[in-house]
Amino acid sequence: MASSKEYLDFILEQLSELEDISYRAMMGEYILYYRGKIVGGIYDDRLLVKPTKTAVAMMPNADMELPYDGTKEMLLVDDVDNKEFLRKLLEAMYEELPTPKKKK
């Protein structure tokens, strides 16, 4: 099942207090970027983020879920209605995220 544009729009609105949020559509789902780094994505209308140490600490009871078959597990963000929490989560995760590789 692909994610809906409406859910993407809702999540982008929830993240609107952050600068430099972007996304890329990929096979019916959406990869989310914060300041050029991949933070997670929207898969089957679920917000999943990379399980950085900070993200795990901020959501100790979060479920680990597969975005799709054959991938690594990610953290399910349940509190998507809390804009302040989402802002703090992405800001806190940023330093732990890998820098994107330069394209040749």
N, CA, C and O atoms as CSV, one atom per row, in Angstrom:
chain,resi,resn,atom,element,x,y,z
A,1,MET,N,N,0.843,-1.184,0.000
A,1,MET,CA,C,0.000,0.000,0.000
A,1,MET,C,C,0.888,1.247,0.000
A,1,MET,O,O,1.787,1.369,0.833
A,2,ALA,N,N,0.649,2.135,-0.893
A,2,ALA,CA,C,1.418,3.374,-0.985
A,2,ALA,C,C,0.881,4.408,0.011
A,2,ALA,O,O,-0.263,4.328,0.458
A,3,SER,N,N,1.721,5.361,0.338
A,3,SER,CA,C,1.312,6.446,1.232
A,3,SER,C,C,0.539,7.501,0.450
A,3,SER,O,O,0.758,7.698,-0.745
A,4,SER,N,N,-0.362,8.168,1.146
A,4,SER,CA,C,-1.189,9.183,0.491
A,4,SER,C,C,-0.490,10.544,0.512
A,4,SER,O,O,0.287,10.850,1.416
A,5,LYS,N,N,-0.783,11.335,-0.489
A,5,LYS,CA,C,-0.273,12.711,-0.564
A,5,LYS,C,C,-0.813,13.518,0.625
A,5,LYS,O,O,-0.132,14.407,1.135
A,6,GLU,N,N,-2.027,13.208,1.059
A,6,GLU,CA,C,-2.633,13.913,2.193
A,6,GLU,C,C,-1.830,13.682,3.475
A,6,GLU,O,O,-1.628,14.610,4.258
A,7,TYR,N,N,-1.375,12.445,3.689
A,7,TYR,CA,C,-0.577,12.167,4.889
A,7,TYR,C,C,0.770,12.871,4.793
A,7,TYR,O,O,1.249,13.426,5.782
A,8,LEU,N,N,1.386,12.855,3.616
A,8,LEU,CA,C,2.637,13.596,3.405
A,8,LEU,C,C,2.431,15.068,3.737
A,8,LEU,O,O,3.231,15.657,4.464
A,9,ASP,N,N,1.371,15.665,3.211
A,9,ASP,CA,C,1.098,17.082,3.465
A,9,ASP,C,C,0.906,17.352,4.960
A,9,ASP,O,O,1.366,18.371,5.474
A,10,PHE,N,N,0.224,16.432,5.654
A,10,PHE,CA,C,0.023,16.576,7.099
A,10,PHE,C,C,1.370,16.572,7.828
A,10,PHE,O,O,1.620,17.432,8.673
A,11,ILE,N,N,2.237,15.607,7.504
A,11,ILE,CA,C,3.546,15.522,8.167
A,11,ILE,C,C,4.388,16.750,7.840
A,11,ILE,O,O,5.052,17.291,8.724
A,12,LEU,N,N,4.373,17.195,6.597
A,12,LEU,CA,C,5.142,18.397,6.237
A,12,LEU,C,C,4.643,19.618,7.004
A,12,LEU,O,O,5.441,20.467,7.401
A,13,GLU,N,N,3.349,19.713,7.213
A,13,GLU,CA,C,2.798,20.813,8.017
A,13,GLU,C,C,3.273,20.693,9.468
A,13,GLU,O,O,3.605,21.697,10.098
A,14,GLN,N,N,3.305,19.480,9.990
A,14,GLN,CA,C,3.770,19.267,11.367
A,14,GLN,C,C,5.249,19.639,11.514
A,14,GLN,O,O,5.685,20.020,12.600
A,15,LEU,N,N,6.015,19.533,10.436
A,15,LEU,CA,C,7.446,19.845,10.461
A,15,LEU,C,C,7.746,21.253,9.954
A,15,LEU,O,O,8.908,21.604,9.749
A,16,SER,N,N,6.717,22.053,9.754
A,16,SER,CA,C,6.879,23.362,9.114
A,16,SER,C,C,7.710,24.356,9.932
A,16,SER,O,O,8.175,25.354,9.381
A,17,GLU,N,N,7.906,24.112,11.222
A,17,GLU,CA,C,8.722,25.011,12.027
A,17,GLU,C,C,10.221,24.788,11.803
A,17,GLU,O,O,11.041,25.596,12.237
A,18,LEU,N,N,10.572,23.705,11.133
A,18,LEU,CA,C,11.969,23.409,10.820
A,18,LEU,C,C,12.314,23.968,9.450
A,18,LEU,O,O,11.503,23.920,8.525
A,19,GLU,N,N,13.523,24.499,9.329
A,19,GLU,CA,C,13.979,24.978,8.024
A,19,GLU,C,C,14.600,23.813,7.260
A,19,GLU,O,O,15.161,22.893,7.854
A,20,ASP,N,N,14.493,23.865,5.962
A,20,ASP,CA,C,15.152,22.909,5.075
A,20,ASP,C,C,14.641,21.476,5.232
A,20,ASP,O,O,15.432,20.535,5.299
A,21,ILE,N,N,13.327,21.316,5.290
A,21,ILE,CA,C,12.702,19.995,5.224
A,21,ILE,C,C,12.359,19.758,3.761
A,21,ILE,O,O,11.782,20.623,3.103
A,22,SER,N,N,12.712,18.593,3.261
A,22,SER,CA,C,12.364,18.250,1.883
A,22,SER,C,C,12.013,16.772,1.827
A,22,SER,O,O,12.168,16.042,2.806
A,23,TYR,N,N,11.543,16.349,0.671
A,23,TYR,CA,C,11.184,14.944,0.510
A,23,TYR,C,C,11.408,14.536,-0.936
A,23,TYR,O,O,11.492,15.369,-1.838
A,24,ARG,N,N,11.499,13.243,-1.124
A,24,ARG,CA,C,11.589,12.679,-2.467
A,24,ARG,C,C,10.626,11.503,-2.541
A,24,ARG,O,O,10.656,10.610,-1.694
A,25,ALA,N,N,9.776,11.508,-3.557
A,25,ALA,CA,C,8.871,10.384,-3.769
A,25,ALA,C,C,9.676,9.209,-4.310
A,25,ALA,O,O,10.510,9.362,-5.203
A,26,MET,N,N,9.403,8.022,-3.743
A,26,MET,CA,C,10.113,6.841,-4.192
A,26,MET,C,C,9.198,5.625,-4.074
A,26,MET,O,O,8.869,5.190,-2.971
A,27,MET,N,N,8.798,5.090,-5.204
A,27,MET,CA,C,7.984,3.874,-5.272
A,27,MET,C,C,6.714,3.966,-4.405
A,27,MET,O,O,6.381,3.023,-3.687
A,28,GLY,N,N,6.024,5.085,-4.476
A,28,GLY,CA,C,4.777,5.249,-3.743
A,28,GLY,C,C,4.944,5.676,-2.296
A,28,GLY,O,O,3.958,5.841,-1.578
A,29,GLU,N,N,6.172,5.853,-1.868
A,29,GLU,CA,C,6.455,6.288,-0.501
A,29,GLU,C,C,7.259,7.585,-0.572
A,29,GLU,O,O,7.534,8.084,-1.664
A,30,TYR,N,N,7.639,8.137,0.587
A,30,TYR,CA,C,8.333,9.417,0.618
A,30,TYR,C,C,9.527,9.356,1.570
A,30,TYR,O,O,9.381,9.008,2.741
A,31,ILE,N,N,10.701,9.696,1.059
A,31,ILE,CA,C,11.902,9.806,1.880
A,31,ILE,C,C,11.951,11.242,2.400
A,31,ILE,O,O,11.788,12.184,1.625
A,32,LEU,N,N,12.172,11.419,3.700
A,32,LEU,CA,C,12.224,12.747,4.309
A,32,LEU,C,C,13.658,13.151,4.603
A,32,LEU,O,O,14.457,12.359,5.101
A,33,TYR,N,N,13.967,14.408,4.282
A,33,TYR,CA,C,15.296,14.967,4.492
A,33,TYR,C,C,15.188,16.172,5.416
A,33,TYR,O,O,14.246,16.959,5.325
A,34,TYR,N,N,16.162,16.302,6.300
A,34,TYR,CA,C,16.292,17.490,7.133
A,34,TYR,C,C,17.702,18.015,6.936
A,34,TYR,O,O,18.682,17.335,7.239
A,35,ARG,N,N,17.790,19.237,6.422
A,35,ARG,CA,C,19.074,19.888,6.138
A,35,ARG,C,C,19.985,18.973,5.314
A,35,ARG,O,O,21.189,18.891,5.554
A,36,GLY,N,N,19.385,18.293,4.343
A,36,GLY,CA,C,20.143,17.476,3.403
A,36,GLY,C,C,20.421,16.050,3.837
A,36,GLY,O,O,20.957,15.269,3.051
A,37,LYS,N,N,20.075,15.687,5.061
A,37,LYS,CA,C,20.310,14.331,5.557
A,37,LYS,C,C,18.984,13.579,5.645
A,37,LYS,O,O,17.953,14.153,5.996
A,38,ILE,N,N,19.029,12.289,5.322
A,38,ILE,CA,C,17.822,11.461,5.425
A,38,ILE,C,C,17.532,11.196,6.901
A,38,ILE,O,O,18.368,10.651,7.622
A,39,VAL,N,N,16.331,11.591,7.341
A,39,VAL,CA,C,15.925,11.340,8.728
A,39,VAL,C,C,14.988,10.151,8.838
A,39,VAL,O,O,14.880,9.529,9.895
A,40,GLY,N,N,14.314,9.840,7.746
A,40,GLY,CA,C,13.349,8.747,7.753
A,40,GLY,C,C,12.455,8.850,6.542
A,40,GLY,O,O,12.882,9.249,5.458
A,41,GLY,N,N,11.209,8.484,6.749
A,41,GLY,CA,C,10.295,8.556,5.622
A,41,GLY,C,C,8.871,8.228,6.022
A,41,GLY,O,O,8.571,7.913,7.174
A,42,ILE,N,N,8.017,8.314,5.035
A,42,ILE,CA,C,6.611,7.975,5.204
A,42,ILE,C,C,6.375,6.702,4.398
A,42,ILE,O,O,6.555,6.672,3.181
A,43,TYR,N,N,5.971,5.659,5.104
A,43,TYR,CA,C,5.765,4.347,4.508
A,43,TYR,C,C,4.396,3.840,4.958
A,43,TYR,O,O,4.132,3.730,6.156
A,44,ASP,N,N,3.543,3.536,4.011
A,44,ASP,CA,C,2.186,3.065,4.328
A,44,ASP,C,C,1.490,3.988,5.327
A,44,ASP,O,O,0.859,3.532,6.280
A,45,ASP,N,N,1.616,5.287,5.090
A,45,ASP,CA,C,1.021,6.312,5.957
A,45,ASP,C,C,1.473,6.177,7.416
A,45,ASP,O,O,0.684,6.363,8.343
A,46,ARG,N,N,2.749,5.853,7.598
A,46,ARG,CA,C,3.379,5.812,8.921
A,46,ARG,C,C,4.646,6.648,8.833
A,46,ARG,O,O,5.378,6.563,7.847
A,47,LEU,N,N,4.911,7.457,9.857
A,47,LEU,CA,C,6.164,8.200,9.919
A,47,LEU,C,C,7.185,7.329,10.642
A,47,LEU,O,O,7.014,6.997,11.815
A,48,LEU,N,N,8.244,6.965,9.930
A,48,LEU,CA,C,9.326,6.163,10.495
A,48,LEU,C,C,10.607,6.978,10.433
A,48,LEU,O,O,10.870,7.657,9.440
A,49,VAL,N,N,11.406,6.912,11.494
A,49,VAL,CA,C,12.686,7.627,11.522
A,49,VAL,C,C,13.806,6.638,11.794
A,49,VAL,O,O,13.590,5.543,12.313
A,50,LYS,N,N,15.018,7.063,11.424
A,50,LYS,CA,C,16.191,6.230,11.678
A,50,LYS,C,C,16.380,6.063,13.178
A,50,LYS,O,O,16.165,7.007,13.938
A,51,PRO,N,N,16.779,4.876,13.611
A,51,PRO,CA,C,16.919,4.617,15.051
A,51,PRO,C,C,18.260,5.102,15.614
A,51,PRO,O,O,19.088,4.300,16.045
A,52,THR,N,N,18.458,6.414,15.604
A,52,THR,CA,C,19.669,6.972,16.204
A,52,THR,C,C,19.566,6.831,17.724
A,52,THR,O,O,18.482,6.597,18.258
A,53,LYS,N,N,20.702,6.975,18.418
A,53,LYS,CA,C,20.693,6.877,19.881
A,53,LYS,C,C,19.731,7.890,20.487
A,53,LYS,O,O,18.991,7.578,21.420
A,54,THR,N,N,19.748,9.089,19.956
A,54,THR,CA,C,18.877,10.148,20.470
A,54,THR,C,C,17.408,9.824,20.236
A,54,THR,O,O,16.582,9.998,21.132
A,55,ALA,N,N,17.080,9.357,19.040
A,55,ALA,CA,C,15.683,9.025,18.730
A,55,ALA,C,C,15.180,7.910,19.641
A,55,ALA,O,O,14.054,7.973,20.133
A,56,VAL,N,N,16.003,6.896,19.866
A,56,VAL,CA,C,15.623,5.801,20.761
A,56,VAL,C,C,15.424,6.323,22.181
A,56,VAL,O,O,14.483,5.921,22.866
A,57,ALA,N,N,16.311,7.224,22.628
A,57,ALA,CA,C,16.193,7.795,23.972
A,57,ALA,C,C,14.927,8.643,24.117
A,57,ALA,O,O,14.295,8.651,25.173
A,58,MET,N,N,14.564,9.359,23.043
A,58,MET,CA,C,13.369,10.220,23.101
A,58,MET,C,C,12.069,9.429,22.961
A,58,MET,O,O,11.004,9.896,23.364
A,59,MET,N,N,12.165,8.229,22.386
A,59,MET,CA,C,10.973,7.380,22.197
A,59,MET,C,C,11.300,5.958,22.656
A,59,MET,O,O,11.333,5.038,21.839
A,60,PRO,N,N,11.541,5.771,23.956
A,60,PRO,CA,C,11.992,4.461,24.439
A,60,PRO,C,C,10.996,3.327,24.229
A,60,PRO,O,O,11.388,2.161,24.191
A,61,ASN,N,N,9.730,3.648,24.093
A,61,ASN,CA,C,8.709,2.612,23.918
A,61,ASN,C,C,8.227,2.483,22.482
A,61,ASN,O,O,7.247,1.788,22.214
A,62,ALA,N,N,8.907,3.145,21.563
A,62,ALA,CA,C,8.481,3.116,20.159
A,62,ALA,C,C,8.694,1.727,19.562
A,62,ALA,O,O,9.658,1.032,19.883
A,63,ASP,N,N,7.779,1.350,18.695
A,63,ASP,CA,C,7.902,0.082,17.980
A,63,ASP,C,C,8.925,0.223,16.866
A,63,ASP,O,O,9.040,1.275,16.237
A,64,MET,N,N,9.663,-0.851,16.633
A,64,MET,CA,C,10.570,-0.925,15.487
A,64,MET,C,C,9.790,-1.614,14.367
A,64,MET,O,O,9.248,-2.702,14.557
A,65,GLU,N,N,9.740,-0.974,13.203
A,65,GLU,CA,C,8.979,-1.525,12.093
A,65,GLU,C,C,9.787,-1.461,10.808
A,65,GLU,O,O,10.679,-0.626,10.656
A,66,LEU,N,N,9.460,-2.351,9.893
A,66,LEU,CA,C,10.098,-2.361,8.579
A,66,LEU,C,C,9.370,-1.399,7.656
A,66,LEU,O,O,8.146,-1.464,7.542
A,67,PRO,N,N,10.099,-0.508,6.995
A,67,PRO,CA,C,9.448,0.348,5.999
A,67,PRO,C,C,8.842,-0.494,4.870
A,67,PRO,O,O,7.723,-0.247,4.421
A,68,TYR,N,N,9.604,-1.486,4.430
A,68,TYR,CA,C,9.162,-2.454,3.431
A,68,TYR,C,C,10.112,-3.640,3.498
A,68,TYR,O,O,11.172,-3.547,4.117
A,69,ASP,N,N,9.751,-4.743,2.876
A,69,ASP,CA,C,10.562,-5.957,2.944
A,69,ASP,C,C,11.978,-5.720,2.456
A,69,ASP,O,O,12.205,-5.027,1.464
A,70,GLY,N,N,12.926,-6.305,3.171
A,70,GLY,CA,C,14.318,-6.240,2.759
A,70,GLY,C,C,15.084,-5.023,3.267
A,70,GLY,O,O,16.206,-4.778,2.824
A,71,THR,N,N,14.507,-4.263,4.180
A,71,THR,CA,C,15.180,-3.077,4.702
A,71,THR,C,C,15.436,-3.220,6.200
A,71,THR,O,O,14.975,-4.168,6.837
A,72,LYS,N,N,16.171,-2.272,6.741
A,72,LYS,CA,C,16.425,-2.241,8.181
A,72,LYS,C,C,15.212,-1.662,8.896
A,72,LYS,O,O,14.466,-0.855,8.340
A,73,GLU,N,N,15.033,-2.090,10.136
A,73,GLU,CA,C,13.931,-1.565,10.936
A,73,GLU,C,C,14.164,-0.096,11.281
A,73,GLU,O,O,15.295,0.368,11.428
A,74,MET,N,N,13.048,0.608,11.404
A,74,MET,CA,C,13.079,2.017,11.789
A,74,MET,C,C,12.097,2.217,12.941
A,74,MET,O,O,11.262,1.357,13.221
A,75,LEU,N,N,12.215,3.362,13.597
A,75,LEU,CA,C,11.329,3.686,14.720
A,75,LEU,C,C,10.021,4.290,14.224
A,75,LEU,O,O,10.019,5.215,13.412
A,76,LEU,N,N,8.921,3.759,14.718
A,76,LEU,CA,C,7.600,4.312,14.401
A,76,LEU,C,C,7.339,5.502,15.314
A,76,LEU,O,O,7.412,5.380,16.537
A,77,VAL,N,N,7.036,6.648,14.722
A,77,VAL,CA,C,6.713,7.847,15.491
A,77,VAL,C,C,5.203,7.882,15.686
A,77,VAL,O,O,4.449,8.094,14.736
A,78,ASP,N,N,4.767,7.672,16.933
A,78,ASP,CA,C,3.336,7.672,17.244
A,78,ASP,C,C,2.797,9.079,17.460
A,78,ASP,O,O,1.644,9.361,17.134
A,79,ASP,N,N,3.623,9.959,18.006
A,79,ASP,CA,C,3.161,11.279,18.431
A,79,ASP,C,C,3.262,12.303,17.295
A,79,ASP,O,O,3.867,13.362,17.464
A,80,VAL,N,N,2.669,11.986,16.144
A,80,VAL,CA,C,2.778,12.877,14.990
A,80,VAL,C,C,1.927,14.139,15.136
A,80,VAL,O,O,2.097,15.085,14.367
A,81,ASP,N,N,1.026,14.167,16.099
A,81,ASP,CA,C,0.198,15.358,16.313
A,81,ASP,C,C,0.928,16.434,17.120
A,81,ASP,O,O,0.441,17.560,17.220
A,82,ASN,N,N,2.070,16.111,17.687
A,82,ASN,CA,C,2.819,17.025,18.552
A,82,ASN,C,C,3.940,17.689,17.749
A,82,ASN,O,O,5.030,17.132,17.619
A,83,LYS,N,N,3.669,18.877,17.215
A,83,LYS,CA,C,4.647,19.596,16.387
A,83,LYS,C,C,5.942,19.870,17.137
A,83,LYS,O,O,7.028,19.720,16.578
A,84,GLU,N,N,5.832,20.268,18.389
A,84,GLU,CA,C,7.012,20.594,19.192
A,84,GLU,C,C,7.905,19.368,19.369
A,84,GLU,O,O,9.126,19.460,19.243
A,85,PHE,N,N,7.293,18.221,19.661
A,85,PHE,CA,C,8.068,16.991,19.818
A,85,PHE,C,C,8.768,16.624,18.509
A,85,PHE,O,O,9.943,16.257,18.526
A,86,LEU,N,N,8.076,16.714,17.389
A,86,LEU,CA,C,8.680,16.373,16.098
A,86,LEU,C,C,9.855,17.287,15.775
A,86,LEU,O,O,10.883,16.836,15.270
A,87,ARG,N,N,9.695,18.567,16.069
A,87,ARG,CA,C,10.791,19.517,15.829
A,87,ARG,C,C,12.010,19.139,16.665
A,87,ARG,O,O,13.125,19.058,16.150
A,88,LYS,N,N,11.789,18.908,17.962
A,88,LYS,CA,C,12.896,18.557,18.850
A,88,LYS,C,C,13.535,17.233,18.439
A,88,LYS,O,O,14.755,17.086,18.509
A,89,LEU,N,N,12.727,16.280,18.015
A,89,LEU,CA,C,13.235,14.975,17.597
A,89,LEU,C,C,14.191,15.112,16.415
A,89,LEU,O,O,15.308,14.596,16.462
A,90,LEU,N,N,13.771,15.793,15.371
A,90,LEU,CA,C,14.620,15.925,14.183
A,90,LEU,C,C,15.859,16.759,14.462
A,90,LEU,O,O,16.944,16.439,13.975
A,91,GLU,N,N,15.711,17.820,15.236
A,91,GLU,CA,C,16.881,18.628,15.592
A,91,GLU,C,C,17.890,17.804,16.386
A,91,GLU,O,O,19.095,17.904,16.155
A,92,ALA,N,N,17.401,16.989,17.321
A,92,ALA,CA,C,18.282,16.184,18.158
A,92,ALA,C,C,18.965,15.073,17.368
A,92,ALA,O,O,20.112,14.725,17.649
A,93,MET,N,N,18.276,14.523,16.394
A,93,MET,CA,C,18.821,13.426,15.583
A,93,MET,C,C,19.876,13.895,14.595
A,93,MET,O,O,20.746,13.113,14.208
A,94,TYR,N,N,19.819,15.136,14.184
A,94,TYR,CA,C,20.585,15.623,13.037
A,94,TYR,C,C,22.072,15.275,13.096
A,94,TYR,O,O,22.617,14.753,12.124
A,95,GLU,N,N,22.731,15.552,14.211
A,95,GLU,CA,C,24.178,15.333,14.301
A,95,GLU,C,C,24.563,13.861,14.182
A,95,GLU,O,O,25.676,13.539,13.767
A,96,GLU,N,N,23.639,12.965,14.547
A,96,GLU,CA,C,23.935,11.531,14.490
A,96,GLU,C,C,23.699,10.914,13.115
A,96,GLU,O,O,24.084,9.771,12.870
A,97,LEU,N,N,23.080,11.655,12.236
A,97,LEU,CA,C,22.775,11.127,10.901
A,97,LEU,C,C,24.001,11.206,10.001
A,97,LEU,O,O,24.772,12.161,10.087
A,98,PRO,N,N,24.188,10.202,9.134
A,98,PRO,CA,C,25.335,10.234,8.233
A,98,PRO,C,C,25.215,11.358,7.203
A,98,PRO,O,O,24.119,11.695,6.754
A,99,THR,N,N,26.353,11.923,6.844
A,99,THR,CA,C,26.384,12.925,5.801
A,99,THR,C,C,26.195,12.220,4.460
A,99,THR,O,O,26.812,11.185,4.212
A,100,PRO,N,N,25.349,12.773,3.598
A,100,PRO,CA,C,25.141,12.117,2.299
A,100,PRO,C,C,26.425,12.044,1.495
A,100,PRO,O,O,27.264,12.943,1.543
A,101,LYS,N,N,26.558,10.958,0.757
A,101,LYS,CA,C,27.735,10.811,-0.114
A,101,LYS,C,C,27.588,11.712,-1.320
A,101,LYS,O,O,26.491,11.877,-1.854
A,102,LYS,N,N,28.700,12.297,-1.748
A,102,LYS,CA,C,28.690,13.148,-2.940
A,102,LYS,C,C,28.538,12.280,-4.180
A,102,LYS,O,O,29.161,11.224,-4.293
A,103,LYS,N,N,27.704,12.738,-5.108
A,103,LYS,CA,C,27.539,12.019,-6.363
A,103,LYS,C,C,28.710,12.332,-7.286
A,103,LYS,O,O,29.194,13.462,-7.349
A,104,LYS,N,N,29.141,11.318,-7.986
A,104,LYS,CA,C,30.293,11.503,-8.883
A,104,LYS,C,C,29.875,12.108,-10.206
A,104,LYS,O,O,30.716,12.331,-11.077
